[in-house]
C-alpha cells in the first residue's frame, strides 16, 4: 500500500513531545489514525536518542492477553527502561476493558509520554475530561484532503484532479480498488459496518432502522438547515410516529462518531449564536455517493461539504452566518481571524453570481470575504470580495 506523510498531523504530534498531556488521536473510522501513530513512532525512533517505545496494537492477537487493565499496566511497567525516554503508544485502546484506569495510573507515575488511538464511539471528545484524570491533548484526524489526494496520485492538472476528488473523496483505503463500484463498496462498508456498528454497540441502540433512516435523511440533505423536530416530522408516517427527542439523541451519537459534523448558525449583526436549525455535513462527501448513489445529487452542496471539512481541517471554528435573513455559507473563526465564505458550483450565470455575492456585500466589517466556486480561472477580486476556484483554494496553505 502506498503511504504519504501526513505532515500537518504529524507536526501536531511532534510539537507536543515531552508535554505532560495524554495525547489522543481522534477521527472517523479509517481516516488514518493508526498509520499516523506508526509514522509518529518512526519519527520518534529516528529523532530521539535513548528512547524506549512501548507500542501496543490491540488489532494484533499477540496483545490479546492485555485486554484487561491490570495486565496492560503490568506489561507497560515491565517494559519500562530507566534512564531512557519512555513512550507509550496504544492503538485501539478501547479494546482493553477499563483502559482508563491503567492509563490514569501510568500517567500519574510521570515517567511515560502517552499516545492513544481508539474507536470514536468509545473515546469521545466530550468524554475525555471524565475518562482521564490528567490533561488531554486531542489531535483530530480527517480523511484525505484534496492536497493529499493529488499527492497520493501524483496529479498535476488541478481542475481534472478535483473532478476525480469529487467522485473518489478522501477515504484513502478505497484508493487500492481500481473499479468505481469496488471503491464505493469499501466506503459504504466503512460507514455501515464500522461507524454505525460502533454507535449501536456503544449506545445499545435497538431501533437500527430509525438510525439508518436518519443517516439517509442527513446525507440527502447535506448543507440544508434542519432540526431534530423537522427530521422526526419528515420520517413519521401513518404507522410509525417518531419522537424528536429520540432523533436528537441519534444525531448526537452520529456526530460523536464523526460520521457527521453539526454547524450552528451565527447572527453576524447581533454577534450571537442561534439555537434553531443547524446544518450537518458528512466527514467525507463520498459516503453520500456510496450509500445513496447520484440520485438528487446537488453538486453545489457537495462542494459546500468539501469546504466545510477543509475549514475544520485547517483548525477553524465554523458556523453558518445569518444577516438580515440572508445566509452566509460559512463564518470561519480562529482566534482573532474571521473569514466570510460563500460556496457555489457555477457562477458563470450573472444572476447566480449576484445571488452569491450580495450577502457578502451586505457585511460591513473589515474581515475577508471569499466566494469559492468552480471557475477554472485564476483568483480575482469583485468589490473587495476574493473570487477563487475551489481547487486552487483547497491547495492553499
Beta strands, then each sheet from edge to edge (+ up, - down):
strand 1: 22-27
strand 2: 51-57
strand 3: 85-91
strand 4: 113-117
strand 5: 136-141
strand 6: 260-267
strand 7: 272-282
strand 8: 317-323
strand 9: 326-334
strand 10: 337-344
strand 11: 368-373
strand 12: 380-382
strand 13: 385-389
sheet 1: 2+ 3+ 4+ 1+ 5+
sheet 2: 7+ 6- 8- 9+ 10- 11- 13- 12+
end
